[in-house]
Amino acid sequence: MTRRYALRDDQWERIQNLLPGCQGTVGRTAKDNRLFVEAVLYRYRAGIPWRDLPERFGDFRVIHTRFSRWSRSGVWERVFQVLAEDADNEYAMIDATIVRAHQHSAGAAYSSAEQENIGRSKGGLATKIHGVVDALGNPTHFF
């Protein structure tokens, strides 16, 4: 039985060796990377807050903490880059959207290396996200 938001075996095989905590690697062995990735996918595909994750995935706070660590260390970006290598580049399409930023997102002190690309516009604080997709509509880059 395949669950709606679950990874198929072929999808899991493509990414499992890219994730930290694999058996035989340096550091602690992860409890269940596949369940964790499926929890993250479920959260984003369903469009729900972290706290509304079904109990079968475990404590939402642990999942969120692990997700944040992987984001900071670049794990998700590496997975995305590997999956984007198979793009059908017969042609590419680009689109952009303006995203409103919360008023508190621009008030913290930061160094020039950490500066976010948030600017002031008529509508308030905002940033622009550009996405590139391949001929099949699969994302290949975000700027």
C-alpha positions as CSV (number, residue, x, y, z in Angstrom):
1,M,0.0,0.0,0.0
2,T,1.4,3.4,-1.0
3,R,0.6,6.4,1.0
4,R,-0.2,9.6,-0.8
5,Y,2.8,11.6,0.4
6,A,5.3,8.7,0.9
7,L,8.4,8.2,-1.2
8,R,8.5,5.3,-3.7
9,D,11.4,2.9,-3.3
10,D,13.1,4.2,-6.5
11,Q,12.9,7.8,-5.2
12,W,14.4,6.8,-1.9
13,E,17.3,4.9,-3.5
14,R,18.3,8.1,-5.4
15,I,18.7,10.2,-2.3
16,Q,19.4,7.9,0.7
17,N,23.2,8.0,0.3
18,L,23.2,11.9,0.2
19,L,21.7,12.2,3.7
20,P,23.8,12.4,6.9
21,G,23.5,9.6,9.5
22,C,23.9,6.7,7.0
23,Q,25.2,3.4,8.3
24,G,29.0,3.4,8.1
25,T,29.5,7.2,7.9
26,V,31.3,9.3,10.5
27,G,29.0,10.5,13.3
28,R,25.8,9.2,14.8
29,T,23.6,6.8,12.7
30,A,20.2,8.4,12.1
31,K,17.2,6.5,13.5
32,D,15.1,6.6,10.3
33,N,16.0,9.0,7.6
34,R,13.3,7.8,5.3
35,L,10.5,8.5,7.8
36,F,12.0,11.9,8.5
37,V,12.1,12.9,4.8
38,E,8.6,11.7,4.4
39,A,7.5,13.8,7.3
40,V,9.1,16.9,5.7
41,L,7.5,16.1,2.4
42,Y,4.1,15.5,4.1
43,R,4.3,18.9,5.9
44,Y,5.1,20.9,2.7
45,R,2.8,19.0,0.4
46,A,-0.2,19.2,2.8
47,G,0.6,22.9,3.7
48,I,0.3,22.3,7.4
49,P,2.2,23.7,10.4
50,W,4.9,21.5,12.0
51,R,2.7,20.8,15.0
52,D,0.0,19.3,12.8
53,L,2.2,16.4,11.6
54,P,0.5,13.1,12.2
55,E,1.8,11.2,15.2
56,R,3.2,8.4,13.1
57,F,6.2,10.7,12.2
58,G,7.1,11.3,15.8
59,D,7.5,14.5,17.8
60,F,7.1,17.5,15.5
61,R,9.7,19.5,17.6
62,V,12.4,16.9,16.9
63,I,11.5,16.8,13.2
64,H,11.6,20.6,12.9
65,T,14.9,20.8,14.7
66,R,16.4,18.2,12.4
67,F,15.0,19.9,9.4
68,S,16.6,23.2,10.5
69,R,20.0,21.6,11.0
70,W,19.9,20.0,7.6
71,S,18.9,23.3,6.1
72,R,21.8,25.2,7.7
73,S,24.3,22.5,6.8
74,G,23.2,22.4,3.1
75,V,21.8,18.9,3.0
76,W,18.6,19.9,1.2
77,E,20.5,21.9,-1.3
78,R,22.8,18.9,-2.1
79,V,19.8,16.7,-2.6
80,F,18.1,19.3,-4.9
81,Q,21.3,19.7,-7.0
82,V,21.7,15.9,-7.5
83,L,18.0,15.6,-8.5
84,A,18.2,18.6,-10.8
85,E,21.1,17.0,-12.8
86,D,18.5,14.8,-14.6
87,A,16.7,17.8,-16.0
88,D,15.2,17.7,-19.5
89,N,17.0,20.8,-20.8
90,E,15.4,20.9,-24.2
91,Y,14.2,24.3,-23.1
92,A,14.0,26.2,-19.8
93,M,11.4,28.5,-18.4
94,I,11.8,31.2,-15.7
95,D,9.3,32.9,-13.5
96,A,9.5,35.2,-10.5
97,T,7.3,36.2,-7.6
98,I,7.5,38.9,-5.0
99,V,7.3,37.6,-1.4
100,R,6.3,39.8,1.4
101,A,8.7,39.7,4.4
102,H,7.6,40.1,8.0
103,Q,8.4,43.4,9.6
104,H,10.7,41.8,12.1
105,S,12.8,40.1,9.4
106,A,14.9,43.2,8.7
107,G,15.5,44.6,12.1
108,A,18.3,42.3,13.4
109,A,22.0,43.2,13.3
110,Y,24.0,41.3,10.7
111,S,27.3,41.3,9.0
112,S,27.6,42.0,5.3
113,A,28.1,38.3,4.6
114,E,24.8,37.4,6.3
115,Q,22.7,40.2,4.7
116,E,19.4,39.0,3.3
117,N,18.0,40.3,0.1
118,I,15.0,42.1,1.6
119,G,14.2,45.5,0.3
120,R,11.6,48.2,0.8
121,S,8.9,48.6,-1.8
122,K,5.5,50.4,-1.9
123,G,3.9,47.4,-0.2
124,G,6.5,47.2,2.5
125,L,9.4,44.8,3.0
126,A,9.7,42.2,0.2
127,T,12.1,40.0,-1.7
128,K,11.9,38.5,-5.2
129,I,12.4,34.8,-5.9
130,H,13.2,33.6,-9.4
131,G,12.7,29.9,-10.3
132,V,13.9,28.0,-13.4
133,V,12.3,24.8,-14.5
134,D,13.1,22.3,-17.2
135,A,11.0,21.2,-20.2
136,L,9.0,18.9,-17.9
137,G,8.3,21.6,-15.3
138,N,10.7,20.3,-12.7
139,P,12.6,23.0,-10.8
140,T,16.3,23.2,-11.6
141,H,17.4,26.5,-9.9
142,F,16.2,29.1,-7.5
143,F,17.6,32.6,-7.2
